[in-house]
Amino acid sequence: MSAEALKGHLDGLLLASLEAGPRHGYAVIEALRDGSSGHFDLPTGTVYPALRRLEAAGLVQSGWSVVAGRRRRTYELTPAGRRALSDQRTIWDEFSHAVSTLLRPRSRGAT
């Protein structure tokens, strides 16, 4: 699925990928890809700028770690990020319910 198709949902997906704990950028990409059975295979050019934007908004914080001998920037949720994720889930539940309701087949007698 393209990054364009995820517009408006990317922040929530990124926040959800960090819910279990800190991850470096590529691990975030892998978590999105693996957690969606390959549907969300986003390029670094989409994910890294979005993580920086979320950091600037105070929803994630970053730091440096060493993974397999390499220094990597890791990202983790802030308390504000956890609240934003909760809000995103509520918004998504309401949106997906409304869309599902509209897309369900209707009986012929319905107007």
N, C-alpha and C positions, 0 to 999 in steps of 0.2 A: 504494500500500500504506500502511496506516495506521501511525502511530507505535506503536500498541498491538501490532501484528503484529510489530514489530521489537524488542519488549522483550527484553532479554538480548543483543541483537546490536548495538544502537545504538553502544555505545562502540567496538567493533571497526570498525564502518563509518566512524565519525568519525575514528578514528586512521588508517585506510587512506586517507581523503580527504586527509590531511595528509602522507602519506608522500613525495610528490613535492616538497614544500616548503611554505613558509608560505602561508596563505590567510586572507582575511578571512571573517567569518561567512557572508555571502551567497554567497561563492565556494565555501564548503564545501557549502552547500545545492545550488548549481548542479552541483558535482562529483558529489554523490550522485545527483541527478536525471539528469544526462547519462550518468553511468557505469552507471546501471541502466535505461537506455532509458525513463526516466520513471516507473518503478515506485516509486522512493523520492523522492517529492516532499514533503519534510517541512516543517512550519511552523517559523517562527523561534522560536515558543514552545516547541518541542521541542529545537531544535538549540542555541540560545544557552545555555540553562541547563545542557545536557549538556556543552558546551565549558567552561563555568565550573567544573563539577564535575570534569572531567578536569584542569583547571588546578589546582584545589585538591588533587587527588590526585598532582600532580607529573608527570602524563603528557604535558601540553602546557604551553607557556609562551606568553604573549601579549605583544605590544608594539604600538606605534602606528606606522602608516605613512600616507602621503598617496597616495591613488589618485584620479586625475582631479580633483585639487584638493580632495578631501574627506579628512578625517582618519578612518581606520578602524583598528579593533583587528584585528591579525592574530594568528593562532595557528600554532604549529609544534610538532612532536614534540620531546620531550626524549629523552635516551638511555633513560630508564625507559619512555617511551611507545613507543619502537621495540621494546623487549623485550616490552612488553604486547601490541603488535600481533602480534609473532611468536607469542606464547602464544595469542592469540585465533585466529590462523590454524590452529594445531594443534588447538585445541578444535573449531573449525568443521569441519575436515577429518574428525575422528573422528565428530562428531555427524552430519554430512551423509552420511557413508558408512554409519553404522548405520541412519539413517532410510531411505536409498535401498535398502539391503538388505532392510529390512522391507516396504517398499512395492512392491518388484518382484513381478510376478506369479509365482506358484508353480505347479508342475505339479500336476495333480490327485492324484497319488500321495503328495504330501508331507503330513506330519502336523505 
